[in-house]
Amino acid sequence: MRLVQCIPNFSEGRRKEVVRAIVDAIEGASAARVVDWSMDVDHNRSVVTFVGAPEDVRASMLAGARKAVELIDLTKHKGEHPRIGAVDVIPVVPIREMTMAETVALSYEIGKSIADDLRVPVYFYERSAVMRHRANLADVRKGGFEALARTGLVNGREPDLGPSELHPTAGAAVVGARGPLIAFNVNLATDDIHVAKAIAAKMRKIRDSGEGLPGVKAIGVKLKSRGIAQVSTNITQPHQVSIYDVFAFVESEARAMGAEVLESELIGAIREESLIEAAKSAMKLHGLTDKRLLDHWL
């Protein structure tokens, strides 16, 4: 059976009833299964992970997007996370019996449905980018909703599909096929945002220089509700960098600046192989494979 994973990010993390309504819409539209959802007050953002056949994922994504456009007003939205839309970004990942080309085609179908049915302008990113400079999500979201609302969708910011103006309350959506990604955050036992930002900046510098941390995106944010700082990362090449590699780097840099790691967190679902790689890195268990896990044989 062909399976696709979809991980939409919605710009709502403070009203649980709204997030629940979006999740219910996704679950109720098809046979696709929601395997995880979470929300964060400070980022004011929620992430839903669901899997299913391509046609089910398409139907459920449109239903979730429709509910989000109905209930989220970006003109009243404040949060730590960059965003340009109520349905901010929709990654689509091939899981089983799906090629990347087929997944790209599915992402175009999803984007067209959102543009046509909801009148929300759509940009394509990652493997689905129709313009090379839009492959990187950060470039597409540059300036955020407020900047796009102020300048308009002109001078290179024209959408790939849909209206030539932002939706007045829902902004725009970014859709794209990509490979596996791990959203991994490390919370620091300090409220000093400068520590988190310095660590994130160093991670980006090392990545860009080619000296390590390939594919790791990092930002430093302050979680005001908890009185702590956070290094928020996306590990876009988990086959090269484990979550432990990222954790160990942040912990070492934090200690060098007189801070400690409080905890870490995963956003969304993760493949078993990524946890195995983390264990191998942390304990130098180089012979560890899934076949060494008893659960594999049960």
N, C-alpha and C positions, 0 to 999 in steps of 0.2 A: 504493500500500500504506500502510495506517495504521501509524504508528510512534510509540512512546512511549519516553521516556528515564526510567530509574529510577536513583536515586543513593542507595542505602541507606548509612547510617553505622553501623558496628558498634563496640562498646566493647571493642576488642582491637587493640593495636598493638605488642605485644611478643613474641608467639608467632606466628612466621610460618607454622608448620604449621597453626595454627587458622584464620588468615586464608585460607590456601591452600585449606583444606577447605571454607570457606564459598564461596569463588569457584568451586571445582569443583562444588559443589552447584548454584549458580546456572547455571553453564554446562551442566550435565548434565541439567537439568530440562526444557529446551525449546529452540526454535530461536533464542531471544534471544542476542545477542552481547555479551560483556563487552568493552568498548572501553578500559577503564582501571581499575586498582585501585592503591591506595597505602596505606601504614601509617606511623604515626608513634609512636616510642617514648615521647616526652614527653607527647603528648596521649593516648597509649594508646588509639588510635582508628584505624580503617581506613575507607576510602571506596571503594565499588565503583560503577562506572558501566556500565550495560548498556542496550541498546536492543532493541526488538522490537515485534511486534504485541501489542495489549493482552492477549490471552489467554496469550501466551507470557511476557510480563512478569509477569502475575499468578502463573503457575505457578513461574517461576524465583524470584520474590521469596519465595514461601511456602517453597520448598526451602532458600533461603539462610537465612531466618529460623529454620526448624526446626533447621538445623545450628548456628546461633549460639546458640539456646536450649540446645541439647545441650552445647555446649563452653565457654560463657562464664558465669562466676559473678561477678556484680557485688559480692557480699559480700567478694570478694578483689581487687576492681579499684580501682586508684588511677591518676589521670591529671589533666592540666591542663584537659582539655576538659569542660564541663558535660555531664551525661548523666543519664537516668533509666532507661535500658534497655540490655540487651545488643544488641538491635536498636533503636537509640536513635531514629533518625528515618528516615523513608522518604519522600523527595520524589518526586513523579511529575510529569513535564513533557511536555506535548504537543509532538511534533516535526513530524509530517506527517499531514495529513488527519484531525486530531483536534481537536475543539473543547475548550475548557476545561471545559464542562459534562460532556462525555464522559469527560474525564480525572478530574474529581471523582467521577463514578460509578465509575470503575475504582479510585480510591483507597478508596472505601467497600467495594468487593469485596475488595480486599487486606486492609483492616483487619478485615473480618468473618472472613476466613480465618484470620488470625493469632489473633484473639480466640477463635474457635470451636475451631480445630484445635490450637493451642498453649497455650490457656488463659492468654494474656497480655493484660492490660487495654490498651485502645487509646484514644488521644486523636486527634482530627482537628484539623489546623491549616491555616493559610493559606486558600486558596480552599475547602477542604473543611471548615472550622470550622463546627460546628453551634451553637456559642456564640461570640458576638462576641469575648469576652475571651480566647478560645483561638486567635485568628488568629496571634498573635505567638508564635513558638517559645520565646523566652526566658521568656514568662509561663507556658507549659505546663511548662517544665523548672525553674521556680523552686525553689530549695532542693536540687535533685538527688535522686538515688536515696535517699540517706541520710535526707533530710528526709521524703520520702514514706513510707519504711519506718517512721520514728519516729511520725509523726502519723496514718498511714493515709490512705486515699482518701476523705476526708470534708471537710465544710465548703468545698464548691466544687471539690474536687479529684477528685470522682467521675469515673470514665472514661466515655467515650461508648459503648464496647462492651466486652464481656467481663467477667471476674470483678471483684468489688468489692474485691478485695485484690491487692496487688502479687504477681507471680510471685516466689517466694522467692529465686531466683537470677538471673532474667532481667528483673525489674522490669516496666516498661511500654514500650509503643511509641507513637511519634507518627507519624501518616501524613497526607499531604496533597498535593493538586495545587497547583502553583505555576507561575509563569513562569520564564524563564531566570535563573540566579544564578551568579555567579562567586565561587568560594572562592579568595582570594588572600592570601598571607601575605608580610610583609616582615620579614626577619631583620636584626637590628642587630648591629654589631660592638662590642657591649658586653654584659656580664652584668647590667647594672643594670636590674632589672625596673621600677623607678620611671619610667625613661625611656619604656619601652613603654606602661606604664599611663597615663602623662600624655598621650602622643600619642593613644592610643585614647579617653581621656576627652574630649579636645578635639575629636576627630572626631565623637563622639556629640553633644557640645554644639552644634557647628556644624550637624549634621544636624537636631537637634531644634528649633533656632531658625529653620530654613528658610533659612539663609544659604549653604548649600552642601552638598555631599556627600549628596545625597538618596538614601535607601535604603541607606546604607553602615552596616553593623554592625561594630563593632571591639572587640576586647579585647586586653589586654597579657598575655603569658604568658612564663614562663621555661623555656627548653629546657635542662634541667640536663645532659642527656647531651652537649650541645655547648658548654655554658658561655656561652650567648648569650641575649638577650631577643628576643621576637618580637611584632610587631603583626599579629594574626590578624584578617582581615576577610572579610565576606560582602558582595558587591556585588549588591544585590537589584534594582537598576534600571540594568543595564548599558547601556541605551540612553541614559541621562542622564549616567552617570559611567563613564569608561574605567578600565582597570587602570592606565594611566599616570597619570591624575589622582590616584589613590590613592597610587601609588608616589611621585610628586613631592611630595605633601603630607607623607607620612611622612619622606621624605628631608630636606625643608626643616625640619620640626620637630625631627628628630633632630640635625641640624647646629646648630640654635639652642641645643641642650642639650649640645653638645660630643661628639656621637656620629655615627657614619657608618652607612650602609646596607651590609650585607655582601652580601646577595643577596635575591632574591624567588622565590616559588614558587607555582605553580598546583596546586590540588587538584582532580582530576577533569578532565573534558574541557571544551573551550571552543569556541564557535562562531567561524568564520572572521571574521565581521563584527566581533566584539569585538577581535580582533587588529588589524583594519584601523582601528577607532576609536582604539586605543592608538597606532598609528603616526601617525595624523592628529593626535592630541593632542601627541605627543612632537616631531614634526618639522613641524607645521603644514602637513601635506599635505592640504589641504582638498579637492582634486580626486580623492583616492584612493577607488576603489571596487573591488569584486571583479573587474569587467571590465577593470581595468588590470593584473590579475595574469595572467601568461602561462599559469599552470596552469589558469586558468578555461577556456582555449580548447583545451587539449590533450585 
